[in-house]
Amino acid sequence: MAATFRATGPIPSLDEAYAYCSAVAKEHYENFTVTSVLLPKRLKPAIQAVYSFCRYTDDLGDEAEGDRLALLDEWEAELVSVYGGAPHHPIMVALQDVVSTFDIPDEPFRRLIQANRMDQREVRFDTYADLLHYCEHSATPVGRMVLHVLGETSAESFRLSDATCTALQLANFWQDVKRDRAMDRIYIPREDMASFGYTDEELTLGIVTQAFRNLIRFEVGRAQELFDEGLTLVDRLTGRAKLDVALFSKGGMRVLDAIRDQDYDVLSHRPTISKPRKLWIALSTSAKLALRQRP
């Protein structure tokens, strides 16, 4: 990715901007099922632009060389120009068209940028409430962006989306405890570790105790409750978007099942879902939704 995006040439055309976003989405297609054949064709460019913004923002926070905070400030300045100026980066040129077409406020985009600022500090959380506050910046904005494009912007839909997106974020955290610890990121709240009698030192050494298993079981249970809460969002959607959202939820819950299958030992082996299992999830979810829609 580019280290900077100050204007150095002509502003790309809208067609060029959308083509750029399409290329970004296709490059990362394995992690971006929203742009699958399931989505209505007319919505794909908008969703690809939203995804490209999220991807680029996360790359700035995780991979960019140099002063990442300064780069994030530049990126936010480009976002400001989306809402009242002439952005130069192709992602922002496409995004300007998207936010105008679908009436998306700047708040979810700003929150995601702020989440990446948070990532530049030591990532530790004293309480579960602190962790949820982080998820309100790193996870829930994405769902709200997508709901705007889908035209489902009721307060209840936002609430259900927030639950689902937070659950997906937590499932990823509990799947990647070992990987995150290697990057000096510990998402398990300190109060929970203390409550279950598990220490930072044990985590650093990768020691799996019964206390650790009980701790991860507790965190998995919290994520499951959020998945259960958010599932009714599927019934509020129509068409192929319904299946995409259902697949996100089912896939996240299967990650929790994989953790359970390992008796909550996420340090010895990273829990994953096999490709055949992913295919089964897609087929079974499609069949269940089809049966529910029959008169």
C-alpha positions in Angstrom: 0.0 0.0 0.0 1.1 3.6 -0.6 2.8 5.3 2.3 0.9 8.5 1.6 -2.0 9.7 -0.6 -1.5 13.4 -0.9 -2.6 14.7 -4.3 0.2 14.3 -6.9 -1.9 14.0 -10.1 -5.3 14.3 -11.6 -8.3 13.2 -9.6 -9.4 9.8 -10.9 -12.7 9.6 -12.7 -15.7 7.9 -10.9 -15.3 4.8 -13.2 -11.6 4.6 -12.4 -12.4 4.9 -8.7 -15.0 2.1 -8.7 -12.6 -0.1 -10.8 -9.9 0.4 -8.1 -12.3 -0.6 -5.3 -13.4 -3.7 -7.3 -9.8 -4.7 -7.7 -9.2 -4.3 -3.9 -12.2 -6.4 -3.1 -11.3 -9.1 -5.6 -7.7 -9.2 -4.2 -9.1 -10.1 -0.8 -12.1 -12.1 -1.9 -11.6 -14.9 0.6 -12.2 -12.5 3.4 -15.0 -10.6 1.7 -18.0 -12.7 1.0 -20.3 -9.7 0.8 -19.2 -9.1 -2.8 -20.1 -12.7 -3.8 -22.7 -13.6 -6.4 -25.3 -13.4 -3.6 -25.4 -9.6 -3.7 -27.6 -7.7 -6.1 -25.4 -6.5 -9.0 -26.5 -2.9 -8.5 -25.2 -2.8 -4.9 -21.8 -4.4 -5.5 -19.9 -1.2 -6.5 -21.1 0.5 -3.3 -20.3 -2.4 -1.1 -16.9 -2.8 -2.7 -16.2 0.9 -2.0 -17.2 0.5 1.6 -15.1 -2.6 1.9 -12.1 -0.8 0.3 -12.3 2.0 2.8 -12.4 -0.4 5.7 -9.5 -2.5 4.3 -7.3 0.5 3.6 -8.0 2.0 7.1 -7.1 -1.2 8.8 -3.9 -1.5 6.6 -2.9 2.0 7.7 -3.3 0.9 11.3 -1.7 -2.5 11.0 0.9 -2.4 8.2 1.8 1.1 7.0 5.4 2.1 7.4 6.2 5.4 9.1 4.0 7.5 11.4 0.7 5.6 11.3 -1.1 8.2 13.4 -0.1 10.9 10.9 -1.2 8.7 8.1 -4.6 8.1 9.8 -4.9 11.9 10.2 -4.3 12.4 6.5 -6.9 9.7 5.7 -9.4 11.4 7.9 -8.7 14.7 6.2 -9.6 12.9 2.9 -12.8 11.7 4.5 -13.7 15.3 5.4 -13.3 16.1 1.7 -15.8 13.4 0.9 -18.5 15.3 2.7 -17.6 18.8 1.3 -14.8 18.9 -1.1 -12.8 17.0 -3.8 -11.1 13.8 -2.5 -8.1 12.5 -4.4 -7.7 8.9 -3.4 -9.8 6.6 -5.6 -11.4 4.9 -2.6 -12.6 8.3 -1.4 -13.7 9.4 -4.8 -15.9 6.3 -5.0 -17.0 6.7 -1.4 -18.2 10.2 -2.1 -20.6 8.9 -4.7 -21.7 6.1 -2.3 -22.4 8.3 0.7 -24.3 10.7 -1.5 -26.4 8.0 -3.1 -27.2 6.1 0.1 -27.1 9.0 2.6 -24.5 7.6 4.8 -23.3 9.9 7.6 -19.5 10.3 8.3 -19.8 8.9 11.9 -19.2 5.2 11.2 -16.2 6.0 9.0 -14.7 8.3 11.6 -15.2 5.6 14.3 -13.3 3.0 12.3 -10.4 5.4 11.8 -10.4 6.1 15.5 -10.3 2.3 16.2 -7.0 2.2 14.3 -5.7 5.1 16.3 -6.5 3.0 19.4 -4.5 0.2 18.0 -1.3 2.3 18.0 -1.3 2.2 21.8 -0.9 -0.8 24.1 -4.0 -2.9 23.4 -5.3 -4.0 26.8 -8.7 -3.7 28.4 -9.5 -3.5 32.1 -13.2 -4.5 31.8 -15.6 -6.1 29.3 -17.3 -2.7 29.0 -13.9 -1.3 27.8 -13.7 -4.1 25.2 -17.2 -3.4 24.0 -16.3 0.3 23.6 -13.4 -0.8 21.3 -15.8 -3.0 19.3 -18.1 0.0 18.9 -15.3 1.6 16.9 -13.6 -1.4 15.2 -16.6 -3.6 14.4 -20.1 -2.1 14.6 -19.4 0.8 12.1 -18.9 -1.7 9.3 -22.3 -3.3 9.8 -24.0 0.1 9.8 -22.2 1.2 6.6 -23.6 -1.9 4.9 -27.1 -1.5 6.3 -27.2 2.0 4.8 -26.4 0.5 1.4 -29.0 -2.1 1.8 -31.6 0.5 2.8 -32.2 -1.0 6.2 -31.6 1.9 8.6 -34.1 1.5 11.4 -32.8 1.8 15.0 -33.7 -1.9 15.7 -31.8 -3.1 12.6 -28.8 -1.1 13.8 -29.0 -2.6 17.2 -29.2 -6.1 15.9 -26.3 -5.4 13.5 -24.2 -4.1 16.4 -24.8 -7.3 18.3 -23.8 -9.4 15.3 -20.7 -7.4 14.4 -19.5 -7.4 18.0 -20.0 -11.1 18.2 -18.0 -11.6 15.0 -15.2 -9.5 16.4 -15.2 -11.4 19.7 -15.2 -14.7 17.9 -12.1 -13.6 16.0 -10.4 -12.4 19.2 -11.0 -15.8 21.0 -9.9 -17.6 17.9 -6.6 -15.6 17.7 -5.6 -15.2 21.3 -2.1 -16.7 20.6 -1.6 -14.7 17.4 -2.7 -11.4 19.0 -0.5 -12.0 22.1 2.5 -12.2 19.8 1.6 -8.7 18.6 1.3 -7.4 22.1 -2.5 -7.3 21.9 -4.5 -9.0 24.6 -8.3 -8.6 24.2 -9.3 -10.7 27.2 -10.3 -8.2 29.9 -8.0 -8.0 32.9 -11.0 -8.3 35.3 -11.9 -11.6 33.6 -8.4 -13.0 33.8 -8.2 -12.1 37.5 -11.6 -13.6 38.2 -10.6 -16.9 36.7 -7.2 -16.9 38.2 -5.2 -16.8 35.0 -2.1 -14.5 34.6 -0.4 -12.6 31.9 2.7 -14.6 32.5 0.9 -17.8 31.8 -0.5 -16.4 28.7 2.9 -15.2 27.5 4.3 -18.7 28.0 1.3 -20.3 26.3 0.3 -22.4 29.4 -3.1 -24.0 29.1 -4.7 -24.6 32.5 -8.2 -25.5 33.6 -8.5 -21.8 34.6 -7.7 -20.8 31.1 -10.2 -23.2 29.6 -12.9 -21.9 32.0 -12.0 -18.3 31.0 -12.3 -18.9 27.3 -15.5 -20.8 27.8 -16.9 -17.7 29.6 -15.8 -15.4 26.8 -17.2 -17.8 24.1 -20.5 -17.8 26.0 -20.7 -14.0 25.8 -20.1 -14.0 22.1 -22.7 -16.7 21.6 -25.3 -14.6 23.4 -24.6 -11.7 21.1 -24.9 -13.9 18.0 -28.3 -15.2 19.3 -29.4 -11.6 19.9 -28.5 -10.5 16.4 -29.9 -13.4 14.4 -33.3 -11.8 14.0 -31.6 -9.2 11.8 -31.8 -11.8 9.0 -35.6 -11.7 9.1 -35.6 -7.9 8.6 -33.7 -8.2 5.3 -34.9 -9.3 1.9 -33.4 -11.0 -1.1 -29.9 -12.2 -1.4 -28.6 -9.9 1.3 -30.5 -12.0 3.8 -28.3 -15.0 2.9 -25.1 -13.1 3.1 -25.9 -11.8 6.6 -27.0 -15.3 7.7 -23.7 -16.8 6.4 -21.7 -14.2 8.4 -23.5 -15.2 11.6 -23.4 -18.9 11.0 -19.7 -18.8 10.1 -18.9 -16.9 13.3 -20.9 -19.3 15.4 -19.0 -22.2 13.8 -15.8 -20.6 14.9 -17.1 -20.7 18.4 -18.0 -24.4 17.9 -14.4 -25.0 16.7 -13.2 -23.5 20.0 -15.5 -25.7 22.0 -14.3 -28.8 20.0 -10.8 -28.0 21.2 -12.0 -27.8 24.8 -11.3 -24.1 24.8 -7.5 -24.6 24.2 -6.8 -21.8 21.7 -3.1 -21.6 22.5 -1.9 -25.0 21.3 -3.8 -24.9 18.0 -5.7 -22.1 16.2 -9.4 -23.2 15.8 -10.4 -23.1 12.1 -13.3 -24.1 9.9 -12.4 -26.5 7.1 -13.5 -25.7 3.5 -15.9 -28.6 3.4 -17.5 -27.3 6.6 -17.8 -23.8 5.1 -19.5 -25.3 2.0 -21.9 -27.2 4.2 -22.7 -24.0 6.2 -23.5 -22.2 2.9 -25.7 -25.0 1.5 -27.6 -25.7 4.7 -28.2 -22.0 5.4 -29.4 -21.5 1.9 -31.8 -24.4 2.3 -33.2 -23.3 5.6 -33.8 -19.7 4.4 -35.6 -21.1 1.3 -37.8 -23.2 3.4 -38.7 -20.3 5.7 -39.7 -18.2 2.7 -42.2 -20.7 1.3 -45.8 -19.7 1.6 
